[in-house]
Amino acid sequence: MGGTPAASDIFKVLNTNPALTLVMGRAFAEFDDGRGIEKVMSALGWSSFRDRLSSLYVSKSLYGKYLEKTDLEIINDVKELESRFHNFAVSSFSRLFLLGFYIKLVNIRQKTLKDATMIVIPDSLEKILATVEGKSERIDWLILIVAHLCLFFDEKLIMNHLSAQKKIDDLYELMSSSQRQLMFENLLNYGASIGEQDFVLYAKI
């Protein structure tokens, strides 16, 4: 997920779905000068194209259908999360956007379920992450793990632990079995959604 992907690589994946190709052709028509959707991506730049394409998926989840044009306003909260934590992440990676996009889709789904719990990133999380040295390549995992810690422990305890450069694994040992199960299930769901299953090795983040 590092760097800017080549248009040819992206469209090798996107073009395997004919229905999506039609949706994109319609939604990006306002930017198409007749040279096709790949040239649209090149003209818009990867980040803008990514944002607009994501807005189509969000519109499908919100309204049950794809919008006829892309709409960046419906992913404002995704972009806000990306901006909120960009100082803690390796800038060439899109993992913050990926996390925000995941949270957005999950919360849309949760709203349709009775007594469902929404995913909320605590306001204190930036302060806690500021105690960790360096920038993370896997900032999405780090945010999710620390967000769970904020559910289970006092903010001061977490900050003292991390500022002392102790491993997150030590806090895991302090969790109850039900807390461990909740965090593990949530992280498993996230890992399955993005095709990563090796998150258990927290030191990697």
N, C-alpha and C positions, 0 to 999 in steps of 0.2 A: 504493500500500500504506500510505499515511499515514492516521492517524486511525482511528476506529471505523466500519466499513462499515455501511450501512443493512441491516436484515434483509431488506427487499424486494429489494435488489440481490443479496444472497447467495443467496436462494432462487430468483431468476430463473435462476441457474446450476445450483444443486443440483437443482431440480425438472425439469431437462432429462433427468435420469437416473432413470427410474421405479424401477429396482432399488435405487438408493441411497436413494431416498425411503422405500422399504419398510424398508431396513436401519436408517435413522435413526429411523423411527417406532417400531420395536421397541426399539432401544438406548436411546432417550431416554424411553421410556414411563414410567419411574419419576418423571420430572419433569413429565409432561404432566397438566394438570388438566382436560383435555378441550377446550382451546382450540386445540390444534394445535402443530406443531413450531416455527413462527415465534414463538409466544408463549413457548415453552420457551427459545429463544435470548434473547429479551428478558429473561426472568426470570433466566437464568443469567449473562447478560452475555457480550459477544463473546469475551473471552479464555477464559473457562471453556468456552463452547460450542466454540470453536476447538480447545482442548486435547482435549476429549472426542471430537469428531469425528475428530481426528487419530489418537486411540488406536484407532479402528475400522480405519483404514487400516493402522496398524502391526500390529494383530491379524491382519488378512488376510495380510500379508506373513509374519508369524511362524508362523501356524497353518494357513494356507490357507483360512481362513473368518473371517467377522466374528463378534465376540463378541456375545452377546445383550444385554450391558450395556456401557457405556463403562467403561474402566479406566485411570485416570490413572497408575497405577504403571508401566505399560509404556512411558510416555513420560517417565519421571523424568530420563533422561539428556538428553532434548531440553530440558526445563525447566532443567536444571542449566547447559547451555551458554548458554541465554538469560540466566540470572542471572549467569553468569560474566563476560559481556561487556557487560552492560547499561549500565555507566558510559561505554562508548565509543560508544554508539549514540544516535541521536535516538529518544527514548522513545515517540513516537507511531507508530513503524513496527514491523511484525512480522517484520522481516527476520532477526533472530536466531533466532526460532522456526522460520522457514522453512528456514534453514540447518541447524539441528539436526534438523529433520524429514527433510530431504534426506539428511543423513549417516546417520541412523538407518536409513532404507530402503535406502540403498546398502550399508551394512555388513551388513544382514540378507541381502541378495542375495550379497554377497561371501563370506559364510560357506558358501554352497552351492557355491562354485567352488573347484577345486583350485588351490593356490598363489596365491590372490587376495590383494591388498593391501588392508588395512582403512584407512579414513580416520581419522586421529588428529590432533587439534588439539594442538600442542606445549604443554607446561606453561609454557614461556618466553614464550608469545605475549602474555599480559597485560603483561609487563614491556616488551616491544617496543612494543606499542600505546601504552603510557603516554608514549612519546617523541613521539607525534604530537599536534599541537595540535588542540583542538576535538573535536566529535563527528561521526561519519559517518552520513549518511543511507543509505549502501550498505555497511553494516558487514559484511554477508555476503561481498561481493566482497573487501573489505579483508582479512578474516580468511583467506580462501582463498589470496589472493595471498601474504600474509606467511607463511602455513603452508608454502607451496612454497619461499619464500626460506629458511625454517628448514631445509629439507631440503638445500639447496644451499650455504648459506654459514654462517660462524661467527656466533653470536648477537651478539657484540660488534661485528662489522663492520656488521651490519644496524642495530643500535641507534645506532652512531655516524653512520651514513648518514642515518637518519631524523631523529635529533636535530639534525643540521646542516641539516634542512629540504631535503634533496636529493630529487629525484624518484625514485620507484621504477623508472622507466624506465632510470635509469643502472645499476641492478643487473641489469636484464634484459640489458643489453649484456655483462655479465660471465658470463652463463650459457653453457654449452656448447649445441650444437645439440640434443642429446638432452634436456637439461634444459628448454630452451624448448619442445620438442615435447610433453613430458610435461605441463608446466604448461598449455600452450595447449589440449591435448586435454581435460584435466580441467575447465578453465574453460568450454570449449565445451559439454561435457556438462552442466555446471551451468546455464549460460545457456539451453540448450535445454529443460531440465526446468522452468524457471520462466518461460520465454517472454521472456527478455532476451538480446539479442545484441550490445549496444553496450559491453560491458565492456572492450574493448581500449583505450578512452580512460581510462586509469587515473586521470587527474586528476579525473574526475567523482566518484570515491568520496571 
